[in-house]
């Protein structure tokens, strides 16, 4: 997809890119061969230089180069090229003023790793160093800044924030709402939200309850694993909305084995508490 992307080039926007595609200019090679029909000679000299830089970055596996050139809503175009070195990331926090990281889950497309405050969070940096691209939901505004501030992580990888990618498709709402719109099922964790994750951590801290920690990790892992399915669906929808036919659709990813399962009684208690909170509504003050 990147070789067919002209948005990477200075002065070319969505309308011009579509005009080029419609005229049969489908890739960088086509533009180099036929670009003089659309651009002045001086512009073509610049485009030749920029396309050469793009080729070098692609050969070097420099995902950040392309992330910086593409609008956030178009970062899905990185996915087919860098999928083998893409990690899916989600964090949970204490939800208070300190906003401390409690758990982190990372999915590599096949297996999940998880990290817990006070246990192995110091190992997270080594894991993330193995990825060229990090996929998050609202990670630019939340997950990544929190990890940088709380854990001192540099996180120099390219980022695909699904909020921007899905908004470009007209999908609104939070992660769970987008999942429902695209037909993803959370099984026994359906109905739990970020507040539930805060309550689970508080219970674990208060009592050391293993069931509370397992349920929190299962929730965190579900958030992370679903990011791949969301990105594949977003890629296919964006692809279908373009005039290109040479980029094949991606098959839906298989469901990986969940390494930690939620505790049914803990989930039931949480759902009852959340339902009571919603029924009570906001406090009168």
C-alpha positions in Angstrom: 0.0 0.0 0.0 2.8 2.4 0.7 4.2 2.2 -2.8 0.7 3.3 -4.0 0.5 6.2 -1.6 1.0 9.6 -3.0 0.0 11.4 0.2 3.6 10.8 1.3 4.7 13.4 -1.3 4.8 17.1 -0.7 1.8 19.0 -2.1 -0.3 15.9 -2.9 -3.5 15.6 -1.0 -6.4 13.1 -1.0 -8.1 14.6 -4.1 -4.9 14.7 -6.2 -4.0 11.2 -5.1 -7.4 9.9 -6.2 -7.1 11.8 -9.5 -3.8 10.1 -10.1 -5.2 6.6 -9.2 -8.2 7.3 -11.5 -5.9 8.2 -14.3 -4.1 4.9 -14.0 -1.1 6.2 -12.0 -1.2 3.5 -9.3 2.3 3.5 -7.8 5.6 5.4 -7.5 6.9 3.8 -10.7 3.8 4.9 -12.6 4.3 8.5 -11.3 8.0 8.5 -12.3 7.1 7.3 -15.8 4.1 9.4 -16.4 4.2 12.2 -13.9 5.1 14.9 -16.5 1.5 14.8 -17.7 0.3 16.0 -14.3 3.2 18.0 -12.8 5.6 20.8 -13.9 9.3 19.7 -14.6 10.5 21.4 -11.4 7.9 19.6 -9.3 8.9 16.3 -10.9 12.5 16.8 -9.9 11.4 17.2 -6.3 9.0 14.2 -6.5 11.8 12.0 -7.9 13.9 12.9 -4.8 11.1 12.3 -2.4 10.2 8.9 -4.0 13.8 7.9 -3.7 13.8 8.8 0.0 10.6 6.7 0.4 12.2 3.7 -1.3 15.2 3.9 1.0 13.0 4.2 4.1 10.9 1.2 3.0 14.0 -0.9 2.4 15.4 0.1 5.8 12.1 -0.7 7.6 11.8 2.8 8.8 8.1 2.9 9.9 8.5 6.3 11.7 9.5 7.9 8.4 6.1 7.0 6.9 4.1 7.7 10.0 5.4 11.3 10.0 4.3 11.9 6.4 0.8 10.4 6.6 -2.2 12.0 8.3 -3.2 10.0 11.5 -6.4 8.8 9.8 -4.3 7.3 7.1 -1.8 5.4 9.3 -3.6 2.1 8.4 -1.5 2.2 5.2 1.6 1.2 7.3 0.0 -2.0 8.4 0.6 -4.5 5.5 4.3 -3.5 5.3 5.1 -3.6 9.0 2.6 -6.2 10.4 5.3 -8.7 11.3 6.9 -6.2 13.6 3.7 -4.7 15.0 2.7 -4.8 18.6 -0.7 -4.2 20.1 -0.6 -2.3 23.4 -3.0 -1.4 26.1 -2.5 -0.2 29.7 -4.6 0.1 32.8 -4.1 2.7 35.5 -5.2 3.5 39.1 -7.6 6.1 37.6 -6.8 8.7 40.3 -4.7 11.8 40.3 -1.5 9.8 40.4 -2.6 7.8 37.4 -0.1 5.0 38.1 0.2 2.2 35.6 -1.2 -1.0 37.1 -1.1 -3.6 34.3 0.1 -3.6 30.7 -0.8 -6.2 28.0 1.2 -6.6 24.7 0.0 -8.8 21.8 2.4 -9.6 18.9 -0.3 -11.2 16.7 0.3 -14.6 18.1 0.9 -14.5 21.9 0.2 -12.1 24.7 2.6 -10.8 27.4 1.4 -9.1 30.5 3.1 -6.9 33.1 2.0 -6.0 36.6 2.9 -3.1 38.8 5.2 -4.3 41.6 6.1 -7.4 39.7 7.6 -7.2 36.3 6.8 -3.7 34.8 10.6 -3.2 34.5 10.7 -5.8 31.8 8.2 -3.9 29.5 10.8 -1.8 27.8 12.7 -4.8 26.6 9.5 -6.3 25.1 8.5 -3.1 23.3 12.0 -2.6 21.8 11.2 -5.5 19.5 8.5 -3.6 17.6 8.7 -1.1 14.8 5.0 -0.1 15.1 2.7 0.1 18.2 -1.1 -0.1 17.8 -3.3 1.5 20.4 -6.7 2.9 20.9 -6.3 6.5 22.1 -2.7 5.7 22.8 -1.4 9.0 21.6 -3.4 10.8 24.2 -3.3 8.3 27.0 -1.2 5.1 26.9 2.0 6.4 25.4 2.2 9.7 27.4 1.4 7.8 30.6 4.1 5.2 29.9 6.6 7.9 29.1 5.8 9.8 32.3 5.4 6.9 34.7 8.0 4.5 33.5 10.4 6.8 31.6 10.0 4.8 28.3 11.1 6.6 25.1 8.7 4.7 22.8 10.2 5.9 19.5 8.2 3.5 17.4 5.7 4.5 14.8 2.1 4.6 16.2 -1.2 3.6 14.7 -3.9 5.0 16.9 -7.1 3.4 16.0 -9.1 6.3 17.2 -8.0 8.3 14.2 -8.2 5.4 11.8 -11.7 4.5 12.8 -12.9 8.1 13.0 -11.9 8.4 9.3 -14.4 5.6 8.6 -17.1 7.4 10.6 -17.0 5.1 13.6 -17.3 7.0 16.9 -17.3 6.2 20.6 -14.8 4.3 22.7 -13.1 1.0 22.2 -16.1 -1.1 23.3 -18.5 0.9 21.1 -16.3 0.4 18.0 -16.0 -3.3 18.8 -19.7 -3.6 18.9 -20.1 -1.7 15.6 -17.7 -4.2 14.0 -19.3 -7.3 15.5 -16.6 -8.2 18.1 -17.7 -10.2 21.1 -16.1 -9.9 24.5 -17.7 -13.0 25.9 -18.0 -12.9 29.7 -16.2 -9.6 29.9 -18.9 -7.8 28.0 -20.3 -5.0 30.1 -17.1 -4.2 32.0 -15.3 -0.9 31.4 -12.3 1.1 32.5 -13.9 1.8 35.9 -14.2 -1.9 36.5 -10.4 -2.2 35.9 -9.8 0.5 38.6 -12.1 -1.4 41.0 -10.3 -4.7 40.3 -6.9 -3.2 41.0 -8.2 -1.7 44.2 -9.5 -5.0 45.4 -6.2 -6.8 44.5 -4.3 -4.1 46.4 -6.6 -4.3 49.4 -6.9 -8.1 49.7 -4.3 -9.7 47.4 -7.2 -11.5 45.8 -5.8 -13.5 42.8 -9.2 -13.7 41.2 -9.3 -9.9 41.1 -5.9 -9.7 39.4 -6.7 -12.5 36.9 -9.9 -10.7 36.0 -8.1 -7.4 35.5 -5.5 -9.0 33.4 -8.1 -10.9 31.3 -9.8 -7.5 30.7 -6.5 -5.8 29.8 -5.6 -8.7 27.5 -9.0 -8.6 25.7 -8.5 -4.9 25.0 -5.1 -5.6 23.5 -6.0 -8.7 21.4 -9.1 -7.0 19.9 -6.9 -4.2 18.5 -5.6 -6.5 15.8 -9.1 -7.5 14.7 -10.1 -3.8 14.6 -7.1 -2.8 12.6 -7.6 -5.6 10.0 -11.3 -4.6 9.6 -10.4 -0.9 9.4 -7.7 -1.7 6.8 -10.2 -3.6 4.7 -12.8 -0.9 4.9 -10.4 1.8 4.0 -9.0 -0.3 1.1 -12.5 -0.9 -0.2 -13.2 2.9 -0.2 -10.3 3.6 -2.6 -10.1 3.1 -6.3 -7.2 0.7 -6.0 -7.8 -3.0 -6.8 -4.2 -4.2 -6.5 -4.0 -4.4 -2.7 -5.8 -7.6 -1.6 -8.0 -7.6 1.5 -6.7 -9.1 4.7 -8.4 -12.1 6.2 -9.8 -11.7 9.7 -7.2 -12.8 12.2 -7.8 -16.0 14.2 -8.6 -15.7 17.9 -5.5 -16.4 20.0 -5.7 -18.5 23.2 -6.4 -16.3 26.1 -3.7 -17.1 28.6 -5.7 -15.8 31.6 -9.4 -16.2 32.2 -11.7 -13.9 34.2 -13.2 -15.2 37.4 -17.0 -15.7 36.9 -18.0 -14.7 40.4 -15.8 -11.6 40.3 -17.2 -10.5 37.0 -20.8 -11.0 38.3 -20.1 -8.9 41.3 -18.5 -6.2 39.2 -21.4 -6.1 36.7 -23.9 -5.7 39.6 -21.9 -2.9 41.1 -21.6 -1.1 37.7 -25.3 -1.5 37.1 -26.1 0.0 40.5 -23.8 2.9 39.8 -25.5 3.6 36.5 -28.9 3.4 38.0 -28.0 5.7 40.9 -26.7 8.3 38.4 -24.4 11.2 39.3 -24.3 12.6 42.8 -26.7 15.5 43.5 -23.8 18.0 44.1 
